[in-house]
Amino acid sequence: MISEFKWPGDRERVKAVEAMLVKRTVIAPLTKKPRYVAGVDAAFMEGKVIAAACLFEYPSLEFVEERHTVRTLSFPYIPGYLSFREGPAVIEAVEGLTKRPDLVIFDGQGIAHPRGLGLASFAGVLLDIPSVGCAKSRLIGAFTEPGVKKGAWSPLTYKNKTIGAVVRTRENKKPLFVSPGHRVDIAGAVEIVLGCVKKFRITEPIRCADALSKRIKGSIQSGDDY
């Protein structure tokens, strides 16, 4: 449905698929506490996208496994439609894990997106897995600065609707922009993100995925057999 788009001929089809996925997005409390949480990140190079997924036990944050995939890009860079560009690769990386995660944290947005479909919502709906967007910067919305202590957070609002939370994950460090992606609510998303943080600002699953994607990218650039 999403991996065979031909641009620009499929422009209207993209809009229709996006609208359909928005309708399928569910924002609701988690039905159970996750046992396995995955973090996902992507890197780009020379017409390719490298997607990495790292799986951890929760709440112990013990590493379980990692997977990656490298795909040729078939969708151009268009602001607001980045999920269609990297989504197929990150979905493939998550599906490559031998254990299915109970929740996936994405280095990107959930519903905190102009049309309500950031990467976490996009992939969460297609994978049918609870998902959380955990971005280092704001895409949309207004907020007041949260308190300086770890765990402090303030609402992120857009068009008179609360779409996420601005969360302090480390004392006196810049906050993260957390939004539910699919099958989780704002409170649950904040709880999971804070539960996945150790001594760094970003979550351990995303730190792992970021390091893996960069390692694979470096191997490709150096000509190594990755």
SERO-4910 file (N, C-alpha, C, O; in steps of 0.05 Angstrom, whole numbers):
BEGIN
 pado doro    nc1    nc2    nc3   cac1   cac2   cac3    cc1    cc2    cc3    oc1    oc2    oc3
  Met    A     16    -24      0      0      0      0     17     25      0      9     45    -12
  Ile    A     40     25     14     56     49     16     84     48      3     97     68      0
  Ser    A     92     24     -5    120     21    -14    124     24    -44    146     24    -54
  Glu    A    102     26    -59    104     26    -88     95     52   -101     87     52   -124
  Phe    A     95     73    -86     86     99    -97    105    108   -119    130    106   -117
  Lys    A     93    119   -140    109    132   -162    102    162   -162     79    170   -167
  Trp    A    122    178   -155    118    206   -152    126    221   -178    146    214   -190
  Pro    A    110    241   -188     88    253   -174     61    242   -182     40    253   -173
  Gly    A     60    221   -198     34    211   -208     15    202   -186     -9    204   -189
  Asp    A     26    193   -164     10    183   -142      4    203   -120     -3    196    -98
  Arg    A      7    229   -127      3    250   -107    -24    248    -93    -25    248    -69
  Glu    A    -45    245   -108    -72    244    -96    -75    218    -81    -89    218    -60
  Arg    A    -63    197    -90    -65    171    -75    -52    174    -48    -62    163    -28
  Val    A    -29    188    -47    -16    192    -22    -34    206     -2    -36    199     21
  Lys    A    -47    227    -11    -65    242      6    -88    225     16    -97    227     39
  Ala    A    -98    208     -2   -120    190      6   -111    170     27   -126    164     46
  Val    A    -88    158     23    -77    139     42    -72    153     69    -79    141     90
  Glu    A    -61    177     68    -56    191     93    -82    196    108    -84    191    132
  Ala    A   -103    205     94   -129    210    107   -140    184    119   -152    185    140
  Met    A   -137    162    105   -147    136    115   -132    128    140   -145    118    159
  Leu    A   -105    132    141    -90    124    165    -97    142    188    -97    133    211
  Val    A   -102    168    183   -110    186    205   -136    175    218   -139    175    242
  Lys    A   -155    167    201   -180    156    212   -176    131    228   -192    125    246
  Arg    A   -156    115    221   -151     90    235   -134     94    260   -131     75    276
  Thr    A   -123    118    264   -107    123    288   -125    123    313   -145    136    314
  Val    A   -116    109    333   -131    107    358   -114    118    381    -91    110    385
  Ile    A   -124    138    395   -111    150    418   -127    142    443   -149    152    447
  Ala    A   -116    123    458   -130    112    481   -109    101    500    -86     95    492
  Pro    A   -116     97    526    -96     86    545    -87     58    536   -101     43    523
  Leu    A    -62     52    543    -51     25    538    -69      5    552    -78      9    574
  Thr    A    -73    -18    538    -89    -39    550    -73    -57    568    -84    -71    585
  Lys    A    -46    -56    565    -29    -71    584     -2    -59    584      6    -45    566
  Lys    A     13    -64    606     40    -53    608     58    -69    589     57    -93    589
  Pro    A     74    -55    574     92    -69    555    114    -85    568    125    -77    589
  Arg    A    120   -107    557    143   -123    566    167   -118    548    190   -118    558
  Tyr    A    162   -113    522    184   -106    504    178    -80    490    157    -76    479
  Val    A    198    -62    491    196    -36    478    218    -33    458    242    -38    464
  Ala    A    211    -25    434    231    -21    413    235      9    407    216     25    410
  Gly    A    259     16    400    265     43    391    273     43    361    286     24    353
  Val    A    264     62    346    269     63    317    281     90    309    273    111    318
  Asp    A    301     88    291    313    112    280    320    107    251    323     83    243
  Ala    A    324    128    236    331    125    208    353    145    200    354    167    211
  Ala    A    370    137    181    391    154    170    389    153    140    380    133    129
  Phe    A    398    174    127    396    176     98    424    180     86    441    193     98
  Met    A    427    168     62    452    172     48    449    163     19    438    142     13
  Glu    A    459    179      0    462    172    -28    438    157    -39    441    135    -51
  Gly    A    414    168    -35    390    155    -46    380    131    -31    363    117    -42
  Lys    A    390    127     -7    382    104      9    373    113     36    380    134     46
  Val    A    357     97     49    349    101     77    357     76     93    352     54     85
  Ile    A    369     81    115    378     60    134    360     62    158    360     82    172
  Ala    A    345     41    164    327     41    187    337     21    207    345     -1    200
  Ala    A    337     29    232    347     11    254    326      9    275    312     28    282
  Ala    A    324    -15    286    305    -21    308    320    -36    330    333    -56    325
  Cys    A    317    -26    355    330    -39    378    309    -46    398    292    -30    405
  Leu    A    309    -71    408    289    -81    426    301    -84    454    323    -94    458
  Phe    A    285    -74    474    293    -76    502    270    -87    518    247    -84    512
  Glu    A    278   -101    540    258   -108    560    249    -83    575    265    -65    579
  Tyr    A    224    -83    584    214    -60    599    201    -70    624    185    -89    623
  Pro    A    207    -58    647    221    -33    652    251    -36    658    264    -16    665
  Ser    A    262    -60    656    290    -64    663    309    -51    644    332    -45    651
  Leu    A    300    -46    619    317    -35    598    341    -52    592    363    -42    586
  Glu    A    338    -78    594    359    -96    585    356   -100    555    335   -105    545
  Phe    A    379    -98    541    379   -101    512    372   -129    504    381   -149    517
  Val    A    356   -132    484    347   -159    474    359   -164    446    372   -185    443
  Glu    A    354   -147    427    363   -152    400    362   -126    383    349   -107    391
  Glu    A    374   -127    360    373   -104    341    371   -115    313    381   -136    306
  Arg    A    358    -99    296    356   -105    267    358    -79    251    352    -58    261
  His    A    366    -82    226    367    -58    209    359    -67    180    360    -90    173
  Thr    A    352    -47    165    347    -52    137    357    -28    121    357     -5    131
  Val    A    364    -33     96    373    -12     78    356    -13     53    355    -34     39
  Arg    A    343      9     46    326      9     23    332     33      5    340     54     15
  Thr    A    328     29    -21    331     52    -39    306     70    -36    284     60    -35
  Leu    A    311     95    -35    289    114    -31    272    115    -57    282    118    -79
  Ser    A    246    114    -53    227    115    -76    208    138    -74    190    142    -90
  Phe    A    212    155    -53    194    177    -48    211    202    -43    231    201    -28
  Pro    A    205    225    -55    222    248    -53    219    262    -25    201    255    -10
  Tyr    A    237    280    -20    235    296      5    213    317      1    216    335    -15
  Ile    A    192    315     17    170    334     16    162    340     45    153    322     59
  Pro    A    167    364     54    160    371     82    131    363     89    113    369     73
  Gly    A    127    350    111    101    341    119     94    313    110     74    301    120
  Tyr    A    110    302     92    104    275     82    129    256     86    133    238     70
  Leu    A    145    262    106    169    246    110    163    217    118    179    199    113
  Ser    A    139    212    129    133    184    136    132    166    112    139    143    113
  Phe    A    123    177     89    121    161     65    150    156     54    154    136     39
  Arg    A    169    172     62    196    169     52    211    148     68    226    132     57
  Glu    A    208    149     95    223    130    112    206    108    124    217     88    134
  Gly    A    180    111    122    162     92    135    166     63    126    167     46    144
  Pro    A    167     57    100    171     29     92    195     16    104    195     -8    111
  Ala    A    217     31    106    242     20    117    240     15    147    248     -6    157
  Val    A    228     34    162    227     30    191    207      7    198    211     -8    217
  Ile    A    186      5    182    167    -18    186    181    -44    182    178    -63    197
  Glu    A    197    -45    160    212    -70    154    232    -77    177    235   -100    184
  Ala    A    245    -57    188    264    -62    210    250    -73    234    259    -91    247
  Val    A    227    -61    241    212    -71    264    202    -99    260    203   -116    277
  Glu    A    192   -104    236    182   -131    229    205   -152    229    199   -176    231
  Gly    A    230   -143    226    252   -161    226    260   -171    254    275   -190    256
  Leu    A    251   -158    275    257   -167    302    244   -194    306    221   -199    298
  Thr    A    258   -212    320    248   -239    325    226   -239    346    208   -256    346
  Lys    A    227   -219    364    206   -216    384    189   -191    376    201   -170    371
  Arg    A    164   -194    376    147   -171    368    145   -151    392    138   -159    414
  Pro    A    152   -126    388    150   -107    410    121   -102    419    103   -103    402
  Asp    A    118    -95    444     91    -88    454     86    -58    450     64    -49    451
  Leu    A    108    -43    445    106    -14    440    131     -6    425    153    -16    430
  Val    A    129     14    407    152     24    392    154     54    396    134     69    394
  Ile    A    178     63    403    183     92    405    198    101    380    219     89    373
  Phe    A    188    121    368    200    131    343    214    158    348    204    175    363
  Asp    A    237    162    335    251    188    336    236    206    316    246    210    293
  Gly    A    214    216    324    197    233    307    171    239    321    169    236    345
  Gln    A    151    248    306    126    256    317    105    234    315    106    216    298
  Gly    A     85    236    333     61    220    332     39    237    319     41    243    295
  Ile    A     19    244    335     -2    260    325      5    290    325    -11    306    315
  Ala    A     28    297    336     37    325    335     48    332    308     72    337    304
  His    A     31    332    289     37    335    260     14    352    248     -9    350    257
  Pro    A     20    368    228     -1    385    217    -27    371    210    -49    383    213
  Arg    A    -25    347    200    -49    331    193    -54    307    211    -70    290    205
  Gly    A    -39    306    234    -43    286    254    -31    259    248    -38    239    259
  Leu    A    -11    258    229      1    232    222     31    235    219     42    235    197
  Gly    A     45    237    242     74    236    241     83    207    238     66    189    236
  Leu    A    109    202    238    119    175    233    109    155    253    103    132    245
  Ala    A    107    162    279     98    143    299     69    135    294     63    111    298
  Ser    A     52    153    285     25    145    279     24    129    253     10    109    252
  Phe    A     38    138    233     39    125    207     47     96    210     32     78    202
  Ala    A     70     91    223     80     64    226     64     48    247     60     24    244
  Gly    A     56     62    268     40     48    289     15     36    278      8     13    285
  Val    A      1     51    262    -24     41    250    -19     18    231    -32     -3    232
  Leu    A      1     20    214      7     -1    195     18    -26    208     13    -48    199
  Leu    A     33    -23    230     43    -46    245     22    -56    264     24    -79    273
  Asp    A      2    -40    270    -18    -46    291     -5    -51    318    -11    -71    331
  Ile    A     13    -33    325     28    -35    351     26     -8    365     28     13    351
  Pro    A     22     -7    391     22     18    405     49     33    399     70     20    399
  Ser    A     47     59    394     71     73    386     71    101    398     50    113    404
  Val    A     95    111    401     99    138    413    119    153    397    140    143    388
  Gly    A    113    179    392    132    197    379    148    211    400    137    222    419
  Cys    A    175    211    397    192    223    417    213    239    402    234    229    395
  Ala    A    207    265    397    224    282    380    241    301    397    233    309    418
  Lys    A    264    308    386    282    326    400    274    355    394    284    374    408
  Ser    A    257    360    375    249    387    368    219    388    362    207    367    355
  Arg    A    208    411    364    179    415    359    174    418    329    189    431    315
  Leu    A    152    405    320    143    409    292    121    430    292    121    449    276
  Ile    A    101    426    309     78    444    311     71    447    340     80    432    357
  Gly    A     54    467    346     42    469    372     55    491    389     77    500    384
  Ala    A     41    498    410     50    518    430     52    505    457     37    486    463
  Phe    A     70    515    474     73    504    500     86    524    519     98    544    510
  Thr    A     84    520    544    100    534    564    122    516    573    119    492    575
  Glu    A    145    528    579    168    512    587    162    496    612    153    508    632
  Pro    A    167    470    612    162    454    636    183    460    658    203    473    652
  Gly    A    178    451    682    197    454    704    224    442    697    226    426    679
  Val    A    244    449    712    271    441    706    277    412    716    297    401    707
  Lys    A    261    401    733    266    375    744    258    353    725    239    356    709
  Lys    A    273    331    726    266    308    709    237    299    716    230    296    739
  Gly    A    222    294    695    194    285    699    174    307    696    150    302    693
  Ala    A    183    332    697    165    355    693    156    356    664    172    350    646
  Trp    A    131    363    659    122    365    631     98    385    630     84    390    649
  Ser    A     95    395    606     73    414    601     59    406    575     71    393    558
  Pro    A     33    413    572     19    405    548     29    419    522     38    442    523
  Leu    A     28    404    501     34    415    474      7    418    460     -7    398    456
  Thr    A     -1    442    452    -27    446    441    -26    457    413     -7    471    406
  Tyr    A    -46    451    397    -48    460    369    -77    462    362    -92    443    364
  Lys    A    -85    485    353   -113    490    345   -132    483    367   -152    469    363
  Asn    A   -126    492    392   -142    488    416   -145    459    424   -164    451    437
  Lys    A   -126    442    415   -127    414    423    -99    405    434    -78    413    423
  Thr    A    -99    390    455    -74    379    466    -65    355    449    -79    335    448
  Ile    A    -42    358    437    -32    337    419     -8    322    429      2    304    417
  Gly    A      2    331    453     26    318    463     36    331    488     21    346    501
  Ala    A     61    326    495     72    337    520    101    344    515    115    332    499
  Val    A    110    365    528    137    374    527    150    365    554    143    375    575
  Val    A    168    345    552    176    330    575    206    334    581    223    332    564
  Arg    A    211    340    607    239    343    616    248    315    624    240    305    645
  Thr    A    266    304    609    276    277    615    302    277    630    311    257    641
  Arg    A    314    301    632    339    303    648    340    332    659    334    351    645
  Glu    A    347    334    684    346    360    697    363    381    683    386    376    676
  Asn    A    351    404    678    364    427    666    374    422    637    391    436    627
  Lys    A    363    402    624    369    396    596    344    403    579    322    404    589
  Lys    A    348    406    553    326    412    536    305    390    537    312    366    539
  Pro    A    279    397    536    258    376    537    255    362    511    265    371    490
  Leu    A    241    340    512    233    325    488    204    330    482    188    337    500
  Phe    A    196    326    457    169    331    448    156    304    443    161    290    423
  Val    A    139    296    462    127    270    462     98    271    454     83    288    463
  Ser    A     90    253    436     62    252    428     54    223    422     70    208    412
  Pro    A     29    216    429     20    189    423     20    185    393     13    203    377
  Gly    A     26    160    385     25    153    357      0    137    351    -16    145    334
  His    A     -4    115    365    -27     97    360    -30     79    384    -10     69    395
  Arg    A    -55     76    393    -62     57    415    -48     64    441    -42     46    457
  Val    A    -44     89    446    -34     99    471    -44    128    475    -49    141    455
  Asp    A    -46    137    499    -54    165    503    -30    182    512     -7    171    515
  Ile    A    -34    208    517    -12    225    524      1    217    550     26    216    552
  Ala    A    -15    212    571     -4    204    596     13    178    594     34    176    606
  Gly    A      3    159    579     18    134    576     43    138    560     63    126    566
  Ala    A     42    156    540     66    161    524     88    174    542    111    167    540
  Val    A     80    193    559     99    206    577    111    186    596    135    186    601
  Glu    A     94    169    607    103    149    626    124    130    614    144    124    626
  Ile    A    118    121    589    137    102    576    163    116    570    185    105    574
  Val    A    162    141    559    187    155    553    204    159    578    228    153    577
  Leu    A    192    168    599    207    172    624    218    145    635    240    144    646
  Gly    A    203    124    631    212     98    639    234     86    623    248     67    631
  Cys    A    239     98    599    260     88    581    285    105    581    303    101    566
  Val    A    285    125    599    308    143    601    326    134    624    316    129    646
  Lys    A    352    133    619    371    128    641    386    154    648    374    172    659
  Lys    A    411    155    640    427    179    647    429    199    624    441    220    628
  Phe    A    417    193    601    418    211    579    391    224    574    371    215    586
  Arg    A    390    244    557    366    259    552    346    242    536    322    244    541
  Ile    A    356    227    517    338    211    500    335    183    511    351    174    527
  Thr    A    315    169    501    310    142    512    331    122    503    344    126    482
  Glu    A    335    102    519    355     81    512    349     67    486    367     62    470
  Pro    A    324     59    481    318     46    455    325     63    431    335     53    411
  Ile    A    319     90    432    325    107    409    355    112    408    366    114    386
  Arg    A    369    114    430    398    118    430    411     94    416    430     98    400
  Cys    A    401     70    422    412     46    410    407     46    380    425     40    364
  Ala    A    383     53    372    376     53    343    392     74    328    400     70    306
  Asp    A    395     97    340    411    119    328    440    110    324    451    114    302
  Ala    A    451     97    344    479     87    341    481     66    320    501     65    305
  Leu    A    461     48    318    462     27    298    459     38    270    474     30    252
  Ser    A    441     57    266    438     68    239    463     83    230    471     81    207
  Lys    A    476     97    249    501    110    242    523     91    236    540     95    219
  Arg    A    524     69    251    544     48    247    541     35    220    561     31    206
  Ile    A    517     29    212    512     17    186    518     37    164    530     29    143
  Lys    A    511     62    167    517     82    148    547     85    144    557     87    121
  Gly    A    562     85    166    591     87    164    603     63    150    622     66    135
  Ser    A    592     39    155    602     15    142    598     16    112    615      9     96
  Ile    A    574     26    104    569     28     75    587     49     62    598     44     41
  Gln    A    591     71     75    608     92     64    637     83     62    652     92     44
  Ser    A    646     66     80    674     57     79    677     32     62    700     23     58
  Gly    A    655     22     51    657     -1     34    658    -28     48    664    -48     36
  Asp    A    653    -28     74    654    -53     90    629    -70     84    609    -60     74
  Asp    A    631    -95     89    609   -113     86    592   -111    112    599   -122    133
  Tyr    A    569    -97    110    553    -93    133    533   -115    136    517   -115    155
***
